[in-house]
Amino acid sequence: MDLGQFPMDEKGSPTSFTPEEIEWARENGAQSADEIAYYITQHKRLTGEEA
């Protein structure tokens, strides 16, 4: 399934997500590509992972 292009992160480099991360975000209520990117990025920041 093509989700389109995800927005650039704050550092200006493209952000890519694994299918598992996208599925996790959807299971947690994300519907649009922007919401998916937001959920994953915020989760990584809260858990101390590189976003």
C-alpha positions as CSV (number, residue, x, y, z in Angstrom):
1,M,0.0,0.0,0.0
2,D,1.4,3.4,-1.0
3,L,1.1,6.0,1.8
4,G,2.6,8.8,-0.2
5,Q,5.6,10.8,0.8
6,F,6.2,11.4,4.5
7,P,7.1,14.9,5.6
8,M,10.7,15.9,6.2
9,D,11.9,15.8,9.8
10,E,13.2,18.8,11.6
11,K,16.8,18.1,10.5
12,G,15.7,18.2,6.9
13,S,16.4,14.6,6.0
14,P,13.7,12.3,4.8
15,T,12.0,10.2,7.4
16,S,11.3,6.6,6.6
17,F,9.3,4.1,8.7
18,T,9.2,0.3,8.8
19,P,6.0,-1.5,7.9
20,E,5.8,-2.5,11.6
21,E,6.0,1.1,12.7
22,I,3.3,2.1,10.3
23,E,1.1,-0.8,11.5
24,W,1.7,0.2,15.1
25,A,0.7,3.8,14.4
26,R,-2.5,2.7,12.7
27,E,-3.4,0.4,15.6
28,N,-3.0,3.4,17.8
29,G,-5.4,5.5,15.8
30,A,-3.3,7.2,13.1
31,Q,-5.1,7.4,9.8
32,S,-3.3,9.8,7.5
33,A,0.4,9.8,6.5
34,D,0.9,12.9,8.6
35,E,-0.7,11.3,11.6
36,I,1.4,8.1,11.1
37,A,4.6,10.2,10.9
38,Y,3.6,12.2,14.0
39,Y,2.8,9.1,16.1
40,I,6.0,7.3,15.2
41,T,8.2,10.4,15.7
42,Q,6.7,11.3,19.0
43,H,6.9,7.7,20.2
44,K,10.6,7.6,19.3
45,R,11.3,10.8,21.1
46,L,9.5,9.6,24.2
47,T,11.4,6.4,24.3
48,G,14.7,8.0,23.5
49,E,15.2,6.4,20.1
50,E,16.6,8.5,17.2
51,A,13.6,10.1,15.4
